[in-house]
Amino acid sequence: MIPVSGFEGRRVAVFGLGRSGITAARALKAGGAQPILWDDSVSSRMQAEAEGFAVEDLTVADWSSFAALVLSPGAPLTHPKPHWTVGKAKAAGVEVIGDIELFARAIAALPDGERPRVIAITGTNGKSTTTALIGWVLKQAGLTVHVGGNIGIGVLALPAPTPGAVYVVEVSSYQLDLTTRFAPDVAILTNITPDHLDRHGGMDGYVAAKARIFKAHGAGKTALVGTDDQWIKPIAYGLPRTGWTTTVTTRVLVVGGGKRGGTPVDQVGRRGAAWEQAFHDGHFISMEACDGELTADGLFLADLTKARSLPGNHNAQNAAFAYAAARALGVPHERTVTGLLSFPGLAHRMEPVGRLGRVRFVNDSKATNADAARQALSSYDRVFWIAGGRAKAGGIDDLADLFPRVTEAFLIGEAAGPFAAALQAASGGDTPHRISGDMAAAVRDAAQAAAQAAAATGRDQVVLLSPAAASFDQYPDFEARGEAFRAAVLALGAEPETAA
């Protein structure tokens, strides 16, 4: 746990007792504060009381007695309308913050020699894989690394800071909205596409929330910015020049870069002392992740086709962020590349789960929107696609250009009907599809169809779960959906498969 100082002896309201809320309460208490807890759920309040916390009805509390409100990221700060606790806090002049902000203050309070370094990652898609990949690379390089935040362990539940440690933290737009002093040493924005617009009042609000990760950018800070999306370029090119900014793209390969004639890193000295020093300092102007190649400023860095768990340009982009982040922290080139190529992959994100004869099954349950599913579909020339769930705005309409890659689609959940209509409308009926309804039926149907295709063509086939929809119609979260897919695959007699 990371104790949070700065509120010693003062009352701090904590609303929302999920993972981040209860962890924040523990961290505040460990730092000497008096956390006052409340949740709409009776069972959550009872659990908090059983743990010894003070639980008070915040609807009737004296808000002038609070030093701050720690708000769950699940409660709206501004839209569709502010949560009632936000209104009470603002009326009383009480600041509203979240667990990431508490983490930032705990780190900032440490003496310089004891302060660990922080890498923070956000973006619409790719942030979890990038977070896990960075953590893996740094651990392989021998650093003390703690990975958490919006992925896995809540940030304040991570081990207490020690000199030389590195925190690799995934942060959501909801969490960033609740920060004021968050100042990561390396800040990463992977991409931005429309998502969570109801919570941010539209695209401008969503973009502004993501851009908050760079609020403290300046001297000694590194910003790594994906520039494939129109929304990000103004952010990237508007950052202060006092810090270091590296742009990352999957769409353009530097002329003369990569296997097409790029300079090997062991020959970087031929380009001059300034280029050599920048490379050894881990400073890059632009990075390109395209066609299985990783390049930076005309230097060929790595052949990512050797990394089985990082297929597709989107994963190459994740690798670029991980490479640049590790190098910014002083990890040598060779160790960084070794870490990238040995990454075992992230559960529920392009995760190989089994093989049955010539049919491979890939779990991409984390693809909860069309843009995330695009990344997976783009990684295969032909695929048997399991999709559906609770559709988000736009459904799968934006994926129409990829429908020709779909040998057959197997549709599940609430979105099965609308997705079937979209496939029919976009392809003129040329994309075979059926409504399987539930996961077990979809896996069974897809496995049978893929096996028939493998027998007819003599080539391996892929069954891909990439739902392009939320899970909440049939499952509590995407993890449960992914595990249901895995269980259905193994129930067919498939041999378990890993990315390694």
Buried (B, 14 or more C-beta within 10 A) or exposed (E): BBBBBBBEEBBBBBBBBBBBBBBBBBBBBBBBBBBBBBBEEEEBBEBBEEBEBBBBEBEEBEBEEBBBBBBBBEBBBBBEEBBEBBEBBBEBEBBBBBBBBBBBBBBEBEEEEEBBBBBBBBBBBBBBBBBBBBBBBBBBBEBBBBBBBBBBBBBBBBEEBEEEBBBBBBBBBBBBBBBBEBBBBBBBBBBBBBBBBEBBBEBEBBBBBBBBBBBBBBEEBBBBBBBBBEBBBEBBEEBEEEBBBBBBBBEEBBEEBBEEEBBEBEEBEEBEEEBBEBBBEBBBEBBBBBBBBBBBBBBBBBBBEEBBBBBBBBBBBBBBBBBBBBBBBEBEBEBBBBBBBBBEBBBBBBBBBBBBBBBBBBBBBBBBBBBBBBBBBBBBEBBBBBBBBBBBEBBBEBBBEBBEBBBBBBBBBBBBEBBBEBBEEBBEEEBBBBBBBBBBBBBBBBBEBBBEBBEEEEEEBBBBBBBBBBBBBBBEBBBBBBBBBBEBBBEBEBEEBEBE
